[in-house]
Amino acid sequence: MTNIGYWVATDDDRKPTDNLVCLVAHDSREAAKGSWEAFWADPEWAAVRANGEEVTASATTMFLDPTDFSKLR
């Protein structure tokens, strides 16, 4: 998993919401599946959640392909 960037979503008044948006890259969809499974099973992550830290308990996955005119292509 390669970290590209992180953002905090804001509302219409530009106040932060409780949503953290992260963009990560993987070599394949299979690699993504394995990376996320390892992340959710990580003992350090489990300890943070168990200690009552306010952290996300779920994530939404979306796969993106760059356009032909993207600088990422």
SEFIZA-3560 file (N, C-alpha, C; in Angstrom, 3 decimals):
REM SEFIZA-3560
<numar><xx>0.862</xx><yy>-1.169</yy><zz>0.000</zz><atom>N</atom></numar>
<numar><xx>0.000</xx><yy>0.000</yy><zz>0.000</zz><atom>CA</atom></numar>
<numar><xx>0.905</xx><yy>1.228</yy><zz>0.000</zz><atom>C</atom></numar>
<numar><xx>0.699</xx><yy>2.092</yy><zz>-0.968</zz><atom>N</atom></numar>
<numar><xx>1.462</xx><yy>3.331</yy><zz>-1.052</zz><atom>CA</atom></numar>
<numar><xx>0.535</xx><yy>4.495</yy><zz>-0.723</zz><atom>C</atom></numar>
<numar><xx>0.892</xx><yy>5.273</yy><zz>0.291</zz><atom>N</atom></numar>
<numar><xx>0.089</xx><yy>6.430</yy><zz>0.683</zz><atom>CA</atom></numar>
<numar><xx>0.318</xx><yy>7.577</yy><zz>-0.290</zz><atom>C</atom></numar>
<numar><xx>-0.768</xx><yy>8.092</yy><zz>-0.868</zz><atom>N</atom></numar>
<numar><xx>-0.700</xx><yy>9.214</yy><zz>-1.799</zz><atom>CA</atom></numar>
<numar><xx>-1.022</xx><yy>10.521</yy><zz>-1.080</zz><atom>C</atom></numar>
<numar><xx>-2.080</xx><yy>10.523</yy><zz>-0.296</zz><atom>N</atom></numar>
<numar><xx>-2.458</xx><yy>11.746</yy><zz>0.422</zz><atom>CA</atom></numar>
<numar><xx>-3.660</xx><yy>11.536</yy><zz>1.320</zz><atom>C</atom></numar>
<numar><xx>-3.864</xx><yy>12.500</yy><zz>2.225</zz><atom>N</atom></numar>
<numar><xx>-4.960</xx><yy>12.453</yy><zz>3.194</zz><atom>CA</atom></numar>
<numar><xx>-5.658</xx><yy>13.808</yy><zz>3.221</zz><atom>C</atom></numar>
<numar><xx>-6.972</xx><yy>13.773</yy><zz>3.357</zz><atom>N</atom></numar>
<numar><xx>-7.774</xx><yy>14.985</yy><zz>3.420</zz><atom>CA</atom></numar>
<numar><xx>-8.822</xx><yy>14.829</yy><zz>4.513</zz><atom>C</atom></numar>
<numar><xx>-9.250</xx><yy>15.940</yy><zz>5.085</zz><atom>N</atom></numar>
<numar><xx>-10.378</xx><yy>15.961</yy><zz>6.009</zz><atom>CA</atom></numar>
<numar><xx>-11.534</xx><yy>16.597</yy><zz>5.256</zz><atom>C</atom></numar>
<numar><xx>-12.640</xx><yy>15.882</yy><zz>5.172</zz><atom>N</atom></numar>
<numar><xx>-13.816</xx><yy>16.415</yy><zz>4.495</zz><atom>CA</atom></numar>
<numar><xx>-14.379</xx><yy>17.577</yy><zz>5.309</zz><atom>C</atom></numar>
<numar><xx>-14.920</xx><yy>18.573</yy><zz>4.613</zz><atom>N</atom></numar>
<numar><xx>-15.511</xx><yy>19.730</yy><zz>5.286</zz><atom>CA</atom></numar>
<numar><xx>-16.955</xx><yy>19.897</yy><zz>4.836</zz><atom>C</atom></numar>
<numar><xx>-17.730</xx><yy>20.582</yy><zz>5.663</zz><atom>N</atom></numar>
<numar><xx>-19.117</xx><yy>20.856</yy><zz>5.308</zz><atom>CA</atom></numar>
<numar><xx>-19.189</xx><yy>22.139</yy><zz>4.477</zz><atom>C</atom></numar>
<numar><xx>-20.397</xx><yy>22.622</yy><zz>4.217</zz><atom>N</atom></numar>
<numar><xx>-20.559</xx><yy>23.817</yy><zz>3.380</zz><atom>CA</atom></numar>
<numar><xx>-19.903</xx><yy>25.060</yy><zz>3.972</zz><atom>C</atom></numar>
<numar><xx>-19.727</xx><yy>25.100</yy><zz>5.295</zz><atom>N</atom></numar>
<numar><xx>-19.073</xx><yy>26.231</yy><zz>5.955</zz><atom>CA</atom></numar>
<numar><xx>-17.574</xx><yy>25.989</yy><zz>6.127</zz><atom>C</atom></numar>
<numar><xx>-17.062</xx><yy>24.973</yy><zz>5.465</zz><atom>N</atom></numar>
<numar><xx>-15.653</xx><yy>24.588</yy><zz>5.514</zz><atom>CA</atom></numar>
<numar><xx>-15.205</xx><yy>24.141</yy><zz>6.905</zz><atom>C</atom></numar>
<numar><xx>-16.161</xx><yy>23.665</yy><zz>7.707</zz><atom>N</atom></numar>
<numar><xx>-15.838</xx><yy>23.090</yy><zz>9.015</zz><atom>CA</atom></numar>
<numar><xx>-15.552</xx><yy>21.603</yy><zz>8.813</zz><atom>C</atom></numar>
<numar><xx>-14.515</xx><yy>21.084</yy><zz>9.472</zz><atom>N</atom></numar>
<numar><xx>-14.185</xx><yy>19.663</yy><zz>9.315</zz><atom>CA</atom></numar>
<numar><xx>-15.328</xx><yy>18.763</yy><zz>9.774</zz><atom>C</atom></numar>
<numar><xx>-15.515</xx><yy>17.673</yy><zz>9.044</zz><atom>N</atom></numar>
<numar><xx>-16.473</xx><yy>16.643</yy><zz>9.445</zz><atom>CA</atom></numar>
<numar><xx>-15.688</xx><yy>15.517</yy><zz>10.108</zz><atom>C</atom></numar>
<numar><xx>-16.360</xx><yy>14.439</yy><zz>10.416</zz><atom>N</atom></numar>
<numar><xx>-15.694</xx><yy>13.288</yy><zz>11.019</zz><atom>CA</atom></numar>
<numar><xx>-15.114</xx><yy>12.338</yy><zz>9.973</zz><atom>C</atom></numar>
<numar><xx>-15.026</xx><yy>12.796</yy><zz>8.735</zz><atom>N</atom></numar>
<numar><xx>-14.577</xx><yy>11.925</yy><zz>7.656</zz><atom>CA</atom></numar>
<numar><xx>-13.149</xx><yy>12.237</yy><zz>7.223</zz><atom>C</atom></numar>
<numar><xx>-12.336</xx><yy>11.209</yy><zz>7.245</zz><atom>N</atom></numar>
<numar><xx>-10.973</xx><yy>11.290</yy><zz>6.742</zz><atom>CA</atom></numar>
<numar><xx>-10.957</xx><yy>10.580</yy><zz>5.393</zz><atom>C</atom></numar>
<numar><xx>-10.442</xx><yy>11.232</yy><zz>4.391</zz><atom>N</atom></numar>
<numar><xx>-10.349</xx><yy>10.647</yy><zz>3.058</zz><atom>CA</atom></numar>
<numar><xx>-8.877</xx><yy>10.381</yy><zz>2.780</zz><atom>C</atom></numar>
<numar><xx>-8.572</xx><yy>9.151</yy><zz>2.410</zz><atom>N</atom></numar>
<numar><xx>-7.180</xx><yy>8.839</yy><zz>2.068</zz><atom>CA</atom></numar>
<numar><xx>-7.145</xx><yy>8.220</yy><zz>0.680</zz><atom>C</atom></numar>
<numar><xx>-6.096</xx><yy>8.545</yy><zz>-0.039</zz><atom>N</atom></numar>
<numar><xx>-5.870</xx><yy>7.982</yy><zz>-1.357</zz><atom>CA</atom></numar>
<numar><xx>-4.612</xx><yy>7.129</yy><zz>-1.262</zz><atom>C</atom></numar>
<numar><xx>-4.764</xx><yy>5.855</yy><zz>-1.546</zz><atom>N</atom></numar>
<numar><xx>-3.640</xx><yy>4.922</yy><zz>-1.491</zz><atom>CA</atom></numar>
<numar><xx>-3.576</xx><yy>4.160</yy><zz>-2.806</zz><atom>C</atom></numar>
<numar><xx>-2.409</xx><yy>3.680</yy><zz>-3.144</zz><atom>N</atom></numar>
<numar><xx>-2.215</xx><yy>2.922</yy><zz>-4.376</zz><atom>CA</atom></numar>
<numar><xx>-1.775</xx><yy>1.502</yy><zz>-4.049</zz><atom>C</atom></numar>
<numar><xx>-2.185</xx><yy>0.579</yy><zz>-4.912</zz><atom>N</atom></numar>
<numar><xx>-1.819</xx><yy>-0.834</yy><zz>-4.789</zz><atom>CA</atom></numar>
<numar><xx>-1.389</xx><yy>-1.330</yy><zz>-6.161</zz><atom>C</atom></numar>
<numar><xx>-0.616</xx><yy>-2.389</yy><zz>-6.178</zz><atom>N</atom></numar>
<numar><xx>-0.175</xx><yy>-2.962</yy><zz>-7.445</zz><atom>CA</atom></numar>
<numar><xx>-1.312</xx><yy>-3.673</yy><zz>-8.186</zz><atom>C</atom></numar>
<numar><xx>-2.314</xx><yy>-4.139</yy><zz>-7.433</zz><atom>N</atom></numar>
<numar><xx>-3.442</xx><yy>-4.845</yy><zz>-8.043</zz><atom>CA</atom></numar>
<numar><xx>-4.608</xx><yy>-4.848</yy><zz>-7.058</zz><atom>C</atom></numar>
<numar><xx>-5.756</xx><yy>-5.260</yy><zz>-7.539</zz><atom>N</atom></numar>
<numar><xx>-6.917</xx><yy>-5.373</yy><zz>-6.649</zz><atom>CA</atom></numar>
<numar><xx>-6.690</xx><yy>-6.459</yy><zz>-5.600</zz><atom>C</atom></numar>
<numar><xx>-6.003</xx><yy>-7.516</yy><zz>-5.998</zz><atom>N</atom></numar>
<numar><xx>-5.680</xx><yy>-8.580</yy><zz>-5.042</zz><atom>CA</atom></numar>
<numar><xx>-4.751</xx><yy>-8.055</yy><zz>-3.954</zz><atom>C</atom></numar>
<numar><xx>-3.778</xx><yy>-7.236</yy><zz>-4.354</zz><atom>N</atom></numar>
<numar><xx>-2.861</xx><yy>-6.635</yy><zz>-3.377</zz><atom>CA</atom></numar>
<numar><xx>-3.628</xx><yy>-5.706</yy><zz>-2.447</zz><atom>C</atom></numar>
<numar><xx>-4.587</xx><yy>-4.971</yy><zz>-2.985</zz><atom>N</atom></numar>
<numar><xx>-5.395</xx><yy>-4.075</yy><zz>-2.158</zz><atom>CA</atom></numar>
<numar><xx>-6.161</xx><yy>-4.869</yy><zz>-1.106</zz><atom>C</atom></numar>
<numar><xx>-6.764</xx><yy>-5.956</yy><zz>-1.530</zz><atom>N</atom></numar>
<numar><xx>-7.520</xx><yy>-6.793</yy><zz>-0.595</zz><atom>CA</atom></numar>
<numar><xx>-6.624</xx><yy>-7.274</yy><zz>0.542</zz><atom>C</atom></numar>
<numar><xx>-5.446</xx><yy>-7.760</yy><zz>0.191</zz><atom>N</atom></numar>
<numar><xx>-4.512</xx><yy>-8.236</yy><zz>1.209</zz><atom>CA</atom></numar>
<numar><xx>-4.030</xx><yy>-7.128</yy><zz>2.132</zz><atom>C</atom></numar>
<numar><xx>-3.757</xx><yy>-5.954</yy><zz>1.565</zz><atom>N</atom></numar>
<numar><xx>-3.285</xx><yy>-4.829</yy><zz>2.373</zz><atom>CA</atom></numar>
<numar><xx>-4.331</xx><yy>-4.392</yy><zz>3.383</zz><atom>C</atom></numar>
<numar><xx>-5.590</xx><yy>-4.290</yy><zz>2.929</zz><atom>N</atom></numar>
<numar><xx>-6.646</xx><yy>-3.861</yy><zz>3.850</zz><atom>CA</atom></numar>
<numar><xx>-6.934</xx><yy>-4.925</yy><zz>4.903</zz><atom>C</atom></numar>
<numar><xx>-6.881</xx><yy>-6.187</yy><zz>4.526</zz><atom>N</atom></numar>
<numar><xx>-7.068</xx><yy>-7.251</yy><zz>5.515</zz><atom>CA</atom></numar>
<numar><xx>-5.984</xx><yy>-7.179</yy><zz>6.586</zz><atom>C</atom></numar>
<numar><xx>-4.745</xx><yy>-6.950</yy><zz>6.171</zz><atom>N</atom></numar>
<numar><xx>-3.638</xx><yy>-6.828</yy><zz>7.117</zz><atom>CA</atom></numar>
<numar><xx>-3.802</xx><yy>-5.590</yy><zz>7.993</zz><atom>C</atom></numar>
<numar><xx>-4.263</xx><yy>-4.490</yy><zz>7.401</zz><atom>N</atom></numar>
<numar><xx>-4.467</xx><yy>-3.260</yy><zz>8.166</zz><atom>CA</atom></numar>
<numar><xx>-5.497</xx><yy>-3.474</yy><zz>9.272</zz><atom>C</atom></numar>
<numar><xx>-6.660</xx><yy>-4.026</yy><zz>8.919</zz><atom>N</atom></numar>
<numar><xx>-7.724</xx><yy>-4.209</yy><zz>9.917</zz><atom>CA</atom></numar>
<numar><xx>-7.331</xx><yy>-5.224</yy><zz>10.986</zz><atom>C</atom></numar>
<numar><xx>-6.456</xx><yy>-6.168</yy><zz>10.660</zz><atom>N</atom></numar>
<numar><xx>-6.030</xx><yy>-7.184</yy><zz>11.617</zz><atom>CA</atom></numar>
<numar><xx>-4.808</xx><yy>-6.766</yy><zz>12.434</zz><atom>C</atom></numar>
<numar><xx>-4.208</xx><yy>-5.626</yy><zz>12.121</zz><atom>N</atom></numar>
<numar><xx>-2.993</xx><yy>-5.175</yy><zz>12.793</zz><atom>CA</atom></numar>
<numar><xx>-3.231</xx><yy>-5.005</yy><zz>14.296</zz><atom>C</atom></numar>
<numar><xx>-2.396</xx><yy>-5.606</yy><zz>15.152</zz><atom>N</atom></numar>
<numar><xx>-2.579</xx><yy>-5.510</yy><zz>16.597</zz><atom>CA</atom></numar>
<numar><xx>-2.521</xx><yy>-4.075</yy><zz>17.131</zz><atom>C</atom></numar>
<numar><xx>-1.658</xx><yy>-3.246</yy><zz>16.542</zz><atom>N</atom></numar>
<numar><xx>-1.579</xx><yy>-1.849</yy><zz>16.986</zz><atom>CA</atom></numar>
<numar><xx>-2.888</xx><yy>-1.113</yy><zz>16.716</zz><atom>C</atom></numar>
<numar><xx>-3.442</xx><yy>-1.331</yy><zz>15.531</zz><atom>N</atom></numar>
<numar><xx>-4.715</xx><yy>-0.705</yy><zz>15.162</zz><atom>CA</atom></numar>
<numar><xx>-5.831</xx><yy>-1.206</yy><zz>16.082</zz><atom>C</atom></numar>
<numar><xx>-5.856</xx><yy>-2.496</yy><zz>16.359</zz><atom>N</atom></numar>
<numar><xx>-6.870</xx><yy>-3.068</yy><zz>17.245</zz><atom>CA</atom></numar>
<numar><xx>-6.754</xx><yy>-2.480</yy><zz>18.644</zz><atom>C</atom></numar>
<numar><xx>-5.532</xx><yy>-2.256</yy><zz>19.118</zz><atom>N</atom></numar>
<numar><xx>-5.330</xx><yy>-1.684</yy><zz>20.456</zz><atom>CA</atom></numar>
<numar><xx>-5.846</xx><yy>-0.248</yy><zz>20.523</zz><atom>C</atom></numar>
<numar><xx>-5.606</xx><yy>0.534</yy><zz>19.491</zz><atom>N</atom></numar>
<numar><xx>-6.090</xx><yy>1.918</yy><zz>19.459</zz><atom>CA</atom></numar>
<numar><xx>-7.611</xx><yy>1.924</yy><zz>19.540</zz><atom>C</atom></numar>
<numar><xx>-8.240</xx><yy>1.077</yy><zz>18.740</zz><atom>N</atom></numar>
<numar><xx>-9.705</xx><yy>1.014</yy><zz>18.751</zz><atom>CA</atom></numar>
<numar><xx>-10.224</xx><yy>0.514</yy><zz>20.092</zz><atom>C</atom></numar>
<numar><xx>-9.551</xx><yy>-0.457</yy><zz>20.696</zz><atom>N</atom></numar>
<numar><xx>-9.989</xx><yy>-1.029</yy><zz>21.976</zz><atom>CA</atom></numar>
<numar><xx>-9.838</xx><yy>-0.033</yy><zz>23.120</zz><atom>C</atom></numar>
<numar><xx>-8.905</xx><yy>0.900</yy><zz>23.007</zz><atom>N</atom></numar>
<numar><xx>-8.676</xx><yy>1.883</yy><zz>24.062</zz><atom>CA</atom></numar>
<numar><xx>-9.651</xx><yy>3.049</yy><zz>24.002</zz><atom>C</atom></numar>
<numar><xx>-10.652</xx><yy>2.953</yy><zz>23.145</zz><atom>N</atom></numar>
<numar><xx>-11.676</xx><yy>3.984</yy><zz>23.096</zz><atom>CA</atom></numar>
<numar><xx>-11.329</xx><yy>5.197</yy><zz>22.275</zz><atom>C</atom></numar>
<numar><xx>-10.238</xx><yy>5.125</yy><zz>21.506</zz><atom>N</atom></numar>
<numar><xx>-9.898</xx><yy>6.244</yy><zz>20.639</zz><atom>CA</atom></numar>
<numar><xx>-11.030</xx><yy>6.435</yy><zz>19.623</zz><atom>C</atom></numar>
<numar><xx>-11.276</xx><yy>7.684</yy><zz>19.267</zz><atom>N</atom></numar>
<numar><xx>-12.289</xx><yy>7.962</yy><zz>18.255</zz><atom>CA</atom></numar>
<numar><xx>-11.667</xx><yy>7.763</yy><zz>16.882</zz><atom>C</atom></numar>
<numar><xx>-11.850</xx><yy>6.576</yy><zz>16.358</zz><atom>N</atom></numar>
<numar><xx>-11.299</xx><yy>6.245</yy><zz>15.056</zz><atom>CA</atom></numar>
<numar><xx>-12.371</xx><yy>5.596</yy><zz>14.192</zz><atom>C</atom></numar>
<numar><xx>-12.136</xx><yy>5.608</yy><zz>12.918</zz><atom>N</atom></numar>
<numar><xx>-13.066</xx><yy>5.009</yy><zz>11.984</zz><atom>CA</atom></numar>
<numar><xx>-13.112</xx><yy>3.504</yy><zz>12.170</zz><atom>C</atom></numar>
<numar><xx>-14.304</xx><yy>2.985</yy><zz>12.210</zz><atom>N</atom></numar>
<numar><xx>-14.471</xx><yy>1.552</yy><zz>12.350</zz><atom>CA</atom></numar>
<numar><xx>-14.782</xx><yy>0.893</yy><zz>11.012</zz><atom>C</atom></numar>
<numar><xx>-14.848</xx><yy>1.682</yy><zz>9.964</zz><atom>N</atom></numar>
<numar><xx>-15.138</xx><yy>1.120</yy><zz>8.651</zz><atom>CA</atom></numar>
<numar><xx>-14.499</xx><yy>1.996</yy><zz>7.576</zz><atom>C</atom></numar>
<numar><xx>-14.502</xx><yy>1.468</yy><zz>6.374</zz><atom>N</atom></numar>
<numar><xx>-13.938</xx><yy>2.220</yy><zz>5.254</zz><atom>CA</atom></numar>
<numar><xx>-14.718</xx><yy>1.874</yy><zz>3.997</zz><atom>C</atom></numar>
<numar><xx>-14.712</xx><yy>2.791</yy><zz>3.079</zz><atom>N</atom></numar>
<numar><xx>-15.306</xx><yy>2.556</yy><zz>1.767</zz><atom>CA</atom></numar>
<numar><xx>-14.173</xx><yy>2.465</yy><zz>0.762</zz><atom>C</atom></numar>
<numar><xx>-14.190</xx><yy>1.434</yy><zz>-0.034</zz><atom>N</atom></numar>
<numar><xx>-13.157</xx><yy>1.249</yy><zz>-1.048</zz><atom>CA</atom></numar>
<numar><xx>-13.713</xx><yy>1.607</yy><zz>-2.413</zz><atom>C</atom></numar>
<numar><xx>-12.905</xx><yy>2.337</yy><zz>-3.171</zz><atom>N</atom></numar>
<numar><xx>-13.267</xx><yy>2.705</yy><zz>-4.532</zz><atom>CA</atom></numar>
<numar><xx>-12.014</xx><yy>2.573</yy><zz>-5.380</zz><atom>C</atom></numar>
<numar><xx>-12.098</xx><yy>1.821</yy><zz>-6.455</zz><atom>N</atom></numar>
<numar><xx>-10.965</xx><yy>1.679</yy><zz>-7.354</zz><atom>CA</atom></numar>
<numar><xx>-11.072</xx><yy>2.726</yy><zz>-8.452</zz><atom>C</atom></numar>
<numar><xx>-9.961</xx><yy>3.374</yy><zz>-8.764</zz><atom>N</atom></numar>
<numar><xx>-9.926</xx><yy>4.444</yy><zz>-9.752</zz><atom>CA</atom></numar>
<numar><xx>-8.894</xx><yy>4.130</yy><zz>-10.834</zz><atom>C</atom></numar>
<numar><xx>-9.221</xx><yy>4.441</yy><zz>-12.063</zz><atom>N</atom></numar>
<numar><xx>-8.279</xx><yy>4.336</yy><zz>-13.169</zz><atom>CA</atom></numar>
<numar><xx>-8.040</xx><yy>5.739</yy><zz>-13.712</zz><atom>C</atom></numar>
<numar><xx>-6.779</xx><yy>6.123</yy><zz>-13.943</zz><atom>N</atom></numar>
<numar><xx>-6.515</xx><yy>7.471</yy><zz>-14.453</zz><atom>CA</atom></numar>
<numar><xx>-7.028</xx><yy>7.634</yy><zz>-15.883</zz><atom>C</atom></numar>
<numar><xx>-7.425</xx><yy>8.835</yy><zz>-16.208</zz><atom>N</atom></numar>
<numar><xx>-7.841</xx><yy>9.154</yy><zz>-17.578</zz><atom>CA</atom></numar>
<numar><xx>-6.606</xx><yy>9.253</yy><zz>-18.475</zz><atom>C</atom></numar>
<numar><xx>-6.822</xx><yy>9.287</yy><zz>-19.768</zz><atom>N</atom></numar>
<numar><xx>-5.713</xx><yy>9.434</yy><zz>-20.709</zz><atom>CA</atom></numar>
<numar><xx>-4.975</xx><yy>10.745</yy><zz>-20.525</zz><atom>C</atom></numar>
<numar><xx>-5.680</xx><yy>11.779</yy><zz>-20.046</zz><atom>N</atom></numar>
<numar><xx>-5.062</xx><yy>13.097</yy><zz>-19.885</zz><atom>CA</atom></numar>
<numar><xx>-4.548</xx><yy>13.341</yy><zz>-18.464</zz><atom>C</atom></numar>
<numar><xx>-4.592</xx><yy>12.335</yy><zz>-17.618</zz><atom>N</atom></numar>
<numar><xx>-4.114</xx><yy>12.479</yy><zz>-16.246</zz><atom>CA</atom></numar>
<numar><xx>-2.593</xx><yy>12.516</yy><zz>-16.187</zz><atom>C</atom></numar>
<numar><xx>-2.071</xx><yy>13.348</yy><zz>-15.308</zz><atom>N</atom></numar>
<numar><xx>-0.622</xx><yy>13.409</yy><zz>-15.113</zz><atom>CA</atom></numar>
<numar><xx>-0.111</xx><yy>12.156</yy><zz>-14.401</zz><atom>C</atom></numar>
<numar><xx>-1.019</xx><yy>11.369</yy><zz>-13.830</zz><atom>N</atom></numar>
<numar><xx>-0.632</xx><yy>10.154</yy><zz>-13.131</zz><atom>CA</atom></numar>
<numar><xx>-0.446</xx><yy>8.967</yy><zz>-14.083</zz><atom>C</atom></numar>
<numar><xx>-0.880</xx><yy>9.111</yy><zz>-15.285</zz><atom>N</atom></numar>
<numar><xx>-0.839</xx><yy>7.995</yy><zz>-16.240</zz><atom>CA</atom></numar>
<numar><xx>0.572</xx><yy>7.697</yy><zz>-16.670</zz><atom>C</atom></numar>
//
